[in-house]
Amino acid sequence: MPAIAFDRFYRYAELTDLLHAFARERPDLFAVESIGRSHEGRDIWVVTATNTATGPAREKPAFWVDGNIHATEVAASAANLYLLHTLASGYGTDPDITRALDTRAFYICPRINPDGAEWALADRPKWIRSSTRPYPYDEEDPDGLTVQDIDGDGRILQMRIPDANGLWKCHPEEPRLMIRREPAEIGGTYYRIVPEGLVDNYDGYTLRIKRPVQGLDLNRNFPASWRQEFEQLGAGPYPTSEPEVRAVVDFIARHTNVTGAISFHTWSGVLLRPFEHQPDEEMHAEDLWVYQATGRKGTEMTGYPNISVYHEFRYHPKSVIGGTFDWAYEHLGAFTWVVEIWSPITDFG
């Protein structure tokens, strides 16, 4: 079994080597294939995990697992690697894992978006939401702040800028920590907070953050509930317009043995279930009961709350989310969850 370090993140070349090492060392359990190429031409790898001695993967009920559709959410790739590690190390010793690989198949795609992850993990990282393809325009905004790693430490942090009208001030006991200024407070030193970066054409007053040229959100490009750019930013010109999403949709649609799926993300510490665009009352009652029972078990195992995207995870009460990986449930009937790993805001109190 390949040695995996879980205290670091792997760039594309190392990740590729690790995935192929599973297949080399345990060809009876693992096979690797490319399901397509990214915008920049990188292979999108999927590992098929099953005991081939008990039959081919296509003849068994299967479960899809993926991660890292969003560029900076590289912890999702680590979760996929941990699943592979768990399956490889547990086969033959853990009865549940052994039975699962003997009777089921797993299709594991650790990094749907290899281009964006390479930008995020570069020595001088860049922050984008998803794909590196320019969209919807290819011209850079001439004015404003470009988010980037200014000091070359491999991180994109935040900057505080003195501003008499700023909303933030230093914590009285820990000056590195910023806290909100009271609404009527005056007489202190106040700041505005912006991401680390450089400002072009500063007029001495207006400070806006540039919208990245790379405006796609690959998790808005799936077919179900897709909406145009003016309705939902980053959705792409049409459903599955982006090669990364099209590769995933083609693979799952052709593998009709896929009965369930998990897509790993990072940041919120929640378990998300459909629907994204309509209330629970519109879901088949039997499906809702399955989701509720599964969600309770997931919360018991992880401590993460299980919630409906529509009811509890909308960015704004007047808008809904569409075009996400929930497509696998809405169009194909596969029970689908999004696992948002880790909530730093919760962990920091």
C-alpha positions, -999 to 999 in steps of 0.1 A, spaced: 0 0 0 15 34 -9 26 56 20 4 87 23 12 117 44 -20 132 58 -2 163 72 2 179 38 -16 183 5 -4 167 -28 0 185 -61 -11 169 -93 20 149 -102 23 134 -67 -14 127 -65 -13 109 -99 16 88 -87 -2 78 -55 -34 68 -73 -14 46 -98 5 31 -69 -27 17 -54 -34 -1 -88 2 -14 -91 3 -28 -55 -32 -42 -54 -45 -48 -89 -70 -72 -75 -87 -43 -57 -79 -11 -76 -78 2 -112 -72 37 -124 -86 54 -155 -88 89 -169 -124 99 -175 -115 131 -194 -92 161 -194 -94 194 -177 -93 228 -194 -55 229 -192 -53 192 -204 -47 173 -172 -62 139 -168 -91 136 -144 -84 103 -125 -110 79 -112 -100 49 -91 -124 19 -92 -122 -1 -60 -137 -36 -58 -126 -72 -54 -124 -83 -91 -123 -120 -80 -160 -117 -70 -170 -101 -103 -165 -69 -123 -174 -35 -108 -202 -28 -133 -221 -59 -121 -222 -46 -85 -240 -18 -68 -216 12 -68 -210 44 -48 -194 75 -63 -170 97 -42 -153 129 -54 -136 160 -41 -119 193 -50 -143 206 -75 -135 240 -60 -99 251 -64 -89 258 -28 -108 230 -12 -79 206 -13 -89 189 20 -115 172 -1 -88 154 -20 -72 143 12 -105 128 23 -106 108 -9 -71 96 -3 -81 86 32 -109 65 19 -86 47 -5 -61 42 24 -89 28 46 -102 4 19 -67 -9 11 -55 -13 47 -88 -28 59 -95 -54 32 -90 -89 46 -89 -77 82 -120 -55 87 -151 -76 80 -172 -46 69 -146 -33 45 -140 -68 31 -177 -74 26 -180 -40 9 -153 -46 -16 -164 -82 -22 -200 -72 -30 -199 -35 -40 -178 -11 -61 -165 24 -53 -157 50 -80 -134 76 -64 -124 108 -81 -101 127 -56 -97 158 -78 -124 169 -103 -106 202 -108 -69 196 -112 -62 229 -128 -77 250 -100 -60 229 -73 -26 235 -90 -31 272 -88 -41 269 -51 -11 247 -42 15 266 -62 45 281 -45 29 315 -51 -7 305 -49 -36 321 -67 -72 322 -54 -100 313 -77 -133 296 -72 -130 267 -97 -118 265 -133 -88 284 -146 -107 292 -179 -115 329 -183 -153 334 -180 -175 353 -188 -150 378 -201 -113 374 -208 -103 410 -200 -90 418 -165 -107 446 -146 -83 475 -147 -91 489 -112 -91 474 -78 -74 448 -56 -60 416 -71 -59 388 -45 -24 372 -45 4 361 -23 24 393 -19 51 382 5 58 348 -11 51 328 21 28 304 2 -3 317 18 -30 343 9 -40 359 42 -57 393 50 -45 429 53 -57 456 76 -57 491 63 -61 522 86 -94 539 79 -112 564 101 -145 549 88 -133 513 91 -155 487 107 -127 469 126 -104 475 155 -77 456 174 -87 433 203 -76 450 235 -57 419 247 -45 405 214 -37 432 188 -33 406 160 -70 398 163 -95 422 148 -130 427 163 -159 448 151 -162 484 160 -194 494 178 -219 513 156 -216 547 174 -179 542 185 -155 571 178 -120 581 190 -100 550 183 -79 536 155 -100 517 130 -93 496 99 -108 480 69 -99 444 62 -92 431 27 -76 400 13 -38 400 7 -31 415 -27 -21 445 -48 -43 475 -57 -42 489 -93 -51 525 -100 -60 534 -64 -78 568 -62 -71 573 -25 -106 564 -15 -123 536 -34 -110 501 -26 -129 473 -43 -117 438 -49 -115 428 -85 -137 400 -97 -114 373 -110 -112 368 -147 -117 331 -139 -154 334 -129 -166 299 -134 -180 278 -106 -179 242 -117 -205 233 -91 -231 254 -109 -225 238 -143 -244 205 -137 -276 199 -156 -302 199 -128 -317 233 -120 -291 250 -141 -296 287 -146 -280 313 -168 -252 336 -158 -275 366 -151 -294 344 -127 -265 326 -111 -229 336 -113 -204 311 -126 -229 288 -142 -212 286 -176 -227 292 -210 -248 259 -209 -250 228 -187 -219 206 -188 -201 232 -209 -169 227 -189 -149 196 -196 -144 186 -159 -182 186 -153 -189 169 -186 -165 141 -177 -181 134 -144 -217 135 -158 -208 112 -187 -191 87 -164 -219 85 -138 -246 85 -165 -229 56 -182 -224 37 -150 -260 29 -141 -250 8 -111 -242 40 -92 -268 42 -64 -254 68 -42 -227 95 -40 -207 118 -17 -190 150 -29 -164 163 -5 -160 201 0 -144 222 26 -153 250 50 -187 247 67 -187 215 87 -221 203 76 -238 174 58 -258 188 29 -287 171 12 -311 180 -16 -331 198 -26 -312 230 -34 -340 248 -53 -372 237 -36 -386 227 -1 -388 193 15 -425 192 7 -417 187 -30 -395 156 -23 -410 121 -24 -418 114 12 -401 80 10 -369 97 -2 -371 123 25 -374 97 51 -343 79 38 -324 112 38 -334 121 73 -324 86 87 -291 87 68 -285 122 80 -291 113 117 -265 85 113 -241 109 96 -244 134 124 -239 107 150 -207 97 133 -192 131 125 -209 156 148 -218 177 117 -254 188 115 -273 173 85 -293 200 67 -313 208 36 -296 231 11 -328 249 4 -339 254 39 -306 260 57 -277 266 33 -288 294 10 -265 324 6 -295 347 5 -331 342 15 -344 354 -18 -322 332 -40 -317 295 -44 -287 274 -56 -288 254 -88 -267 234 -112 -248 215 -84 -238 179 -80 -273 173 -66 -279 165 -103 -271 129 -95 -302 127 -72 -325 150 -92 -319 133 -126 -307 98 -117 -322 91 -84 -289 83 -66 -289 94 -30 -264 122 -29 -247 141 0 -222 169 1 -199 167 30 -184 201 39 -153 192 59 -142 214 88 -157 247 100 -128 270 111 -154 296 123 -170 271 146 -137 257 158 -125 291 167 -157 298 186 
